[in-house]
Amino acid sequence: MTCDPCRFAGKPTLAVKYCKDCKGHFCFFCSKSHVKASRTKTHELISVSKTRSTKSSTRIQEKCQDHGAVLISYCETHEALCCSVCALTSHKGCKKVIQLSEAAVGKRAFRMCKDLESAIKRMQNHFEEVQAQKQEYIRSVEQQLDAVESSINMFRKSVNGILNNLEDALNKKKDDIYKERTELVKSHVKTSQTAINILNDAYKQLDFSLKESDSEMFIRTKRVQGVVQTYAQVLARIQPMPEKEVFRFIPDLSIEKFLGGLKELGDLKIVIVQSREYEPSIASSRQSSSDNRKPNFTTDIKVRMKTDKKACFITGATFLFDGRVVLADDSNKNVKLFGTDFKSLSSVPLDSSPRDISTISHTEVAATLPNEKMIQMFKVGAKDMEKKKSLVLDIECYGITYFETEIYVTSGWSSEREIQVLNPSGEFSRKIRLPKGVFRYPLYITIDPKSRIMYVADYINGIIALDMAGKIVFQCKNTDIGTYYKGLTITTPGQIYVCTWQQNGVQRVHTDGKGLETVLTWKTSDRRKPLAAAYTSKTKRLVLSFCGDKRDVLSIYKFY
């Protein structure tokens, strides 16, 4: 028996081992390689001598499967082995029926054997690929449906929040009615008690007058009479009771009717995405450069408030869905809310400096607090904000973004050099760590929802693009001049903007990794070093904060 790999390579070698799992024979050297390979290292190899006892059971049957007669010929027309019965019946009219010895002449059988071996190996590889793809599909479905479940839970919480707000509004109306209806009546109750006490004292005065002279009795009686007349007028004023009122709750049945008419909380759609063999679907450099519109300067606004004790240092900015903007002020240790007209509304003081901020929902934002290793959640009202729960981390956090029910946080200046992923409840999901040297100081982070690509601005190493599994898609930086990379934002899908300190400008990232393109720049004398950036598609506004002499200013740009 010869070694299968060696025979396939055209160098027949005596086989010494037999694999029970893949039913193959191997020489001494090939058997060593077979048990070292990752796919076959668990296979069981036995000596060839132990397989001889089973040769009789595995010997090829040389008789016809249909008639039991000995195979004597071969029909080239039908590529079929024939016995004498086959040749006289099924293949009687075939012109190319030859003897087996003639069909197997030369190396025809050997070539056929090698071709079949190659075909079998290729087919095995295809089945292994199909098996891996199917298993990956199952894992993908499980992961996506877990994400769908989280989205359903988040939507349910949002609906519950709306119903809670409606309930709170009605309860407030109830309290206001109670206050309005009972305030005057409570004052009447108090007046009545005062009158009872005073009239009781007047009654005692009359008892005393019975022991006095007639003149003294007359004086005391007249005084008591004045008191009685006064409270008779008071009684006439407060005695009428308000008309009987019956308070009832009249539910808005349209809410019940609407919810009762729904079959499900929403819909679940399956979108067929055309897969690509090597790379995720992201915009090319042609797509990046096809939109040559540049942001046009609109105005500068002051972001310093009356309560601020220091010059501002806006290290983070985010737009709410309605166009309002929230800023993280590092130096004044607060978070600020501005309206859609960029007029200041309110601020929330913090115990330590916030660094970056991200929108979580229509009424919720989250800010990173590096010194406390914590994410602070805020509830945003119409004109104010309030602190809610805080999420404690095990790293010093910096950049933050929110995507598909998960919060992504960078480690910033800490030594961990990683991205942590958690949900808004604070439950840890996973860590993204890259090969040594890729991350130096990962600061700001954003995610393109269309291409599902994660972009990280590393202070030293430039822009690192990752897929959602943490695999590097590309990395680019300015090679001709040293640049510090800061704020990061997405204006439209495929349009990534980053603030670059050393160049006093804002650059657009080519999403095929071919480099950076300068979009905005300022003269050194202007002393504008862009720090944080945010964009809203609602009004197509881009906002930039600065360090240097322009720390109290937020520049507004618009795309036309």
GUKOL-677775 format. One line per 5 residues: number of its first residue (from 1); their letters; for each residue x, y, z of C-alpha. Coordinates in steps of 0.5 Angstrom, whole numbers, plus 500, padded with zeros to 3 digits. Each point is the difference from the previous one (the first is absolute). Last residue first. Layout:
BEGIN
NUM = A = X Y Z; ... $
//
This chain:
BEGIN
560 = YFKYI = 449 648 502; 504 497 506; 500 504 506; 505 502 505; 500 503 507 $
555 = SLVDR = 506 502 504; 500 499 508; 503 505 504; 503 501 507; 506 496 499 $
550 = KDGCF = 502 505 494; 507 502 503; 503 493 500; 495 494 499; 494 499 496 $
545 = SLVLR = 493 498 499; 497 498 493; 493 499 498; 497 498 493; 493 501 498 $
540 = KTKST = 496 496 495; 494 503 503; 497 493 502; 506 496 498; 504 502 506 $
535 = YAAAL = 507 501 501; 505 500 505; 508 502 501; 504 500 506; 507 503 500 $
530 = PKRRD = 502 505 495; 506 504 501; 499 508 498; 505 504 502; 498 505 494 $
525 = STKWT = 508 502 499; 501 493 498; 495 501 495; 494 495 499; 498 494 496 $
520 = LVTEL = 494 496 498; 499 495 495; 507 496 500; 500 493 497; 503 494 504 $
515 = GKGDT = 503 494 497; 499 494 496; 496 496 505; 494 498 495; 496 504 505 $
510 = HVRQV = 503 507 498; 500 504 506; 498 507 500; 505 505 503; 499 506 505 $
505 = GNQQW = 505 505 502; 505 503 504; 505 496 497; 504 497 506; 493 499 503 $
500 = TCVYI = 496 496 495; 492 499 501; 497 495 497; 495 499 494; 497 494 498 $
495 = QGPTT = 495 500 494; 498 493 498; 493 501 502; 499 507 501; 503 505 505 $
490 = ITLGK = 504 495 504; 504 502 506; 507 500 504; 503 505 505; 508 499 501 $
485 = YYTGI = 506 498 496; 506 503 501; 505 501 494; 507 499 498; 501 502 493 $
480 = DTNKC = 501 496 493; 497 493 503; 493 503 501; 496 494 503; 497 494 497 $
475 = QFVIK = 498 493 503; 495 495 496; 495 495 501; 503 497 507; 495 495 503 $
470 = GAMDL = 497 501 506; 493 496 499; 496 506 498; 505 502 495; 506 505 501 $
465 = AIIGN = 503 506 497; 506 503 504; 501 508 499; 507 503 502; 505 496 504 $
460 = IYDAV = 502 506 505; 493 502 503; 497 494 497; 493 502 497; 496 494 500 $
455 = YMIRS = 495 498 494; 495 494 501; 497 498 493; 493 497 500; 500 503 492 $
450 = KPDIT = 493 503 501; 500 501 508; 507 504 499; 503 499 507; 504 506 505 $
445 = IYLPY = 506 500 504; 504 505 504; 506 499 504; 504 493 498; 507 502 503 $
440 = RFVGK = 506 495 497; 495 495 497; 503 496 494; 507 499 504; 498 493 503 $
435 = PLRIK = 495 497 496; 493 502 501; 495 499 506; 493 501 500; 496 498 506 $
430 = RSFEG = 493 497 501; 493 501 503; 500 503 507; 494 501 503; 499 508 502 $
425 = SPNLV = 493 500 498; 501 504 494; 504 494 497; 507 499 500; 506 500 495 $
420 = QIERE = 507 501 502; 505 503 495; 508 499 502; 506 503 502; 501 497 507 $
415 = SSWGS = 505 505 502; 496 506 501; 500 507 495; 493 498 497; 497 493 502 $
410 = TVYIE = 495 501 494; 492 499 502; 495 497 495; 493 499 503; 495 495 497 $
405 = TEFYT = 493 500 498; 501 501 493; 506 505 500; 502 505 505; 506 504 501 $
400 = IGYCE = 505 502 505; 507 502 500; 504 500 507; 500 495 505; 505 498 505 $
395 = IDLVL = 499 493 501; 496 495 505; 493 503 498; 495 503 505; 493 502 496 $
390 = SKKKE = 496 506 503; 493 501 501; 496 506 499; 503 507 500; 495 506 498 $
385 = MDKAG = 499 504 494; 496 506 498; 496 504 495; 495 495 497; 503 494 504 $
380 = VKFMQ = 507 496 499; 501 494 505; 507 499 501; 505 494 501; 507 501 503 $
375 = IMKEN = 505 495 497; 505 498 506; 508 499 501; 499 506 505; 506 504 497 $
370 = PLTAA = 498 498 493; 493 502 500; 496 499 494; 494 503 498; 493 496 498 $
365 = VETHS = 494 503 497; 492 499 501; 494 503 497; 499 498 493; 505 494 501 $
360 = ITSID = 508 499 502; 503 506 497; 507 500 502; 505 505 504; 508 500 501 $
355 = RPSSD = 504 502 505; 496 502 507; 504 503 505; 499 498 507; 494 501 506 $
350 = LPVSS = 495 503 495; 496 506 499; 494 499 495; 499 506 495; 494 504 497 $
345 = LSKFD = 497 503 494; 505 504 496; 498 502 493; 503 496 494; 493 501 496 $
340 = TGFLK = 499 493 501; 501 501 507; 506 499 504; 501 495 506; 506 500 504 $
335 = VNKNS = 504 495 504; 504 502 506; 507 500 503; 502 507 498; 507 498 497 $
330 = DDALV = 497 494 496; 494 502 497; 496 495 497; 495 503 495; 493 498 498 $
325 = VRGDF = 497 502 494; 492 501 498; 498 498 493; 494 496 501; 504 493 500 $
320 = LFTAG = 505 503 505; 507 502 498; 506 498 503; 507 504 503; 506 498 504 $
315 = TIFCA = 506 504 502; 497 507 501; 506 503 504; 496 506 503; 504 506 503 $
310 = KKDTK = 499 500 508; 494 501 505; 494 498 496; 494 502 503; 498 506 495 $
305 = MRVKI = 501 495 494; 506 500 495; 498 496 494; 500 507 495; 498 499 493 $
300 = DTTFN = 504 500 494; 497 501 493; 498 497 494; 506 497 497; 499 495 494 $
295 = PKRND = 502 493 500; 502 497 493; 497 497 495; 504 495 496; 496 494 500 $
290 = SSSQR = 503 496 495; 507 500 504; 497 494 505; 496 496 495; 507 500 496 $
285 = SSAIS = 504 498 506; 495 494 501; 494 500 505; 500 494 504; 497 493 499 $
280 = PEYER = 504 495 504; 506 497 497; 502 493 497; 495 496 497; 494 505 499 $
275 = SQVIV = 493 499 503; 494 503 497; 496 502 506; 493 496 500; 495 504 505 $
270 = IKLDG = 496 496 504; 495 504 504; 497 500 507; 494 504 501; 497 504 506 $
265 = LEKLG = 497 499 507; 496 495 497; 493 499 498; 498 507 501; 492 501 500 $
260 = GLFKE = 500 500 508; 506 505 500; 496 505 496; 493 499 503; 503 501 507 $
255 = ISLDP = 503 506 498; 494 503 497; 496 498 506; 503 506 503; 498 498 507 $
250 = IFRFV = 494 505 504; 502 500 507; 495 502 505; 499 506 505; 493 501 502 $
245 = EKEPM = 499 507 503; 494 503 505; 499 507 499; 505 504 505; 497 501 507 $
240 = PQIRA = 497 507 502; 502 501 507; 507 504 499; 497 507 499; 494 500 504 $
235 = LVQAY = 504 497 506; 505 506 499; 494 505 501; 498 496 506; 507 500 502 $
230 = TQVVG = 500 508 500; 493 500 504; 502 495 505; 506 504 502; 496 507 500 $
225 = QVRKT = 495 496 505; 506 498 504; 502 507 501; 493 503 501; 499 494 506 $
220 = RIFME = 506 502 503; 498 508 500; 493 498 503; 502 495 505; 505 505 503 $
215 = SDSEK = 494 505 500; 496 495 504; 505 498 505; 504 494 499; 499 492 501 $
210 = LSFDL = 495 499 494; 506 503 496; 505 494 501; 495 496 497; 499 504 494 $
205 = QKYAD = 508 500 499; 500 493 500; 496 500 494; 504 505 497; 506 495 501 $
200 = NLINI = 496 494 496; 499 505 495; 507 502 499; 502 492 500; 494 498 495 $
195 = ATQST = 502 506 495; 507 498 500; 498 493 498; 495 503 495; 506 504 497 $
190 = KVHSK = 505 494 499; 494 496 497; 499 506 495; 507 500 498; 500 492 499 $
185 = VLETR = 494 502 495; 504 505 496; 506 495 499; 495 494 499; 498 501 493 $
180 = EKYID = 506 503 497; 505 495 503; 496 494 498; 499 502 493; 508 501 500 $
175 = DKKKN = 501 493 503; 496 497 495; 503 504 494; 507 497 503; 497 493 500 $
170 = LADEL = 498 501 493; 507 502 498; 503 495 503; 496 495 497; 501 502 493 $
165 = NNLIG = 508 501 502; 499 492 502; 497 498 494; 506 504 496; 505 496 504 $
160 = NVSKR = 497 494 499; 500 501 493; 507 501 501; 501 494 504; 497 496 495 $
155 = FMNIS = 505 503 494; 506 498 505; 497 493 501; 499 499 492; 507 503 499 $
150 = SEVAD = 503 495 505; 496 494 496; 502 502 494; 507 500 502; 499 493 503 $
145 = LQQEV = 497 499 493; 506 502 496; 505 496 505; 496 494 499; 499 501 492 $
140 = SRIYE = 508 501 500; 501 494 503; 496 496 496; 503 503 494; 507 498 502 $
135 = QKQAQ = 498 493 501; 497 500 493; 506 504 497; 505 495 504; 496 494 497 $
130 = VEEFH = 500 503 493; 507 501 501; 501 493 502; 496 497 494; 504 504 495 $
125 = NQMRK = 506 497 503; 498 493 500; 498 501 493; 507 503 498; 503 494 503 $
120 = IASEL = 495 495 497; 501 503 493; 508 500 501; 499 492 502; 496 499 494 $
115 = DKCMR = 505 503 495; 505 496 504; 496 494 499; 498 501 493; 508 502 498 $
110 = FARKG = 502 493 503; 494 496 496; 502 503 494; 508 499 501; 500 495 494 $
105 = VAAES = 494 495 499; 494 501 504; 495 500 495; 504 494 496; 500 496 506 $
100 = LQIVK = 493 501 501; 498 498 493; 496 505 496; 493 502 499; 500 507 495 $
95 = KCGKH = 495 498 495; 494 500 505; 494 496 497; 501 494 505; 501 504 506 $
90 = STLAC = 494 499 504; 499 493 498; 506 496 497; 505 504 503; 497 500 507 $
85 = VSCCL = 499 492 500; 507 499 499; 502 505 505; 501 508 499; 503 506 504 $
80 = AEHTE = 497 506 498; 503 507 496; 493 500 496; 504 501 493; 506 497 503 $
75 = CYSIL = 497 493 502; 505 496 504; 501 492 499; 501 494 504; 496 501 507 $
70 = VAGHD = 499 493 503; 492 498 501; 496 502 506; 495 503 495; 498 507 503 $
65 = QCKEQ = 507 502 504; 504 497 495; 506 496 503; 507 502 502; 498 503 507 $
60 = IRTSS = 506 504 502; 504 497 507; 497 503 506; 498 494 504; 506 496 498 $
55 = KTSRT = 505 505 502; 497 501 507; 505 495 503; 506 505 496; 498 506 504 $
50 = KSVSI = 504 498 506; 506 500 496; 499 507 497; 501 502 507; 495 505 504 $
45 = LEHTK = 499 507 499; 494 504 504; 498 507 498; 500 505 505; 506 504 497 $
40 = TRSAK = 496 500 493; 497 507 499; 506 504 504; 506 496 496; 505 497 505 $
35 = VHSKS = 497 493 499; 500 500 493; 507 502 499; 503 495 504; 496 495 496 $
30 = CFFCF = 503 503 494; 507 498 502; 499 493 502; 495 498 494; 493 502 500 $
25 = HGKCD = 494 496 498; 493 503 500; 493 498 503; 499 507 502; 498 499 508 $
20 = KCYKV = 503 493 500; 507 502 498; 505 495 497; 507 500 502; 506 496 497 $
15 = ALTPK = 499 502 492; 506 499 495; 501 506 496; 498 501 493; 503 507 497 $
10 = GAFRC = 495 503 495; 497 505 505; 494 496 501; 504 494 501; 503 504 506 $
5 = PDCTM = 494 503 503; 496 493 500; 506 496 502; 501 493 497; 497 493 502 $
//
